[in-house]
């Protein structure tokens, strides 16, 4: 999916057909290190900067803080035309931040650096790509730990999700199944992430129907379909 970015706007999936591409788009590190590939699909060199941020959620918003708990090597790259470059992510400690932590969350920020040879547009701007890749540190002993989600879908265009489990939840592909069997997609792609011990609220595409009574809400959680009955909201919501 194409995610064109202007002046540093971030995304969490690769830009198909763009100059700089990233693979994978989500990284789970169980051992000491993991790798991610940066791919240059053009004939011209591309330069990029790689930074790591500790990722938390508070007040239904993402919080990023620069960290050295995970090191990116190399932190700067120049990738020749039609070439690719591996970036290794190394965790400085195998111990969790707290005894109860099965998972630590980070964001890998990959910014394509402007090429001074690239012509500017009519406003004097040069365009570049930026990616924000989720990175999760875990251990083998936490392999069966799962998110534990509490849903609130009391309106037709917003969902609130609280995660009391030990690992993250990636939400995507939300569908409302009406009592008559009609399926109303309200978020066909990625909705977002809910980290352990966090609560997030996401805007959805409003779906038709006078009420939210009856029927089911379907969503993919970490690639698996989860079905919940719709809340008993009033017709005025």
Buried (B, 14 or more C-beta within 10 A) or exposed (E): EEBEBEEEEBBBBBBEEBBBBBEEBBBBBEEEEBEBEBBBBEEEEBBBBBBBBBBBBEEBEBEBEEBEEBBBEEEEBEBEEEEEBEBEBEBEEEEBEEEEBBBBBBBBBBBBEEBEEEEEEEEEEBBBBBBBBBBBBBBEEBEEBEBEBEBBBBBBEEBBBBBEBBBBBBBBBBBBBBEEEEEBBBBEEBBBBBBBBBBBBBEBEEBEBEBBBEBBBBBBBBEEEBEEEBBEBEEEE
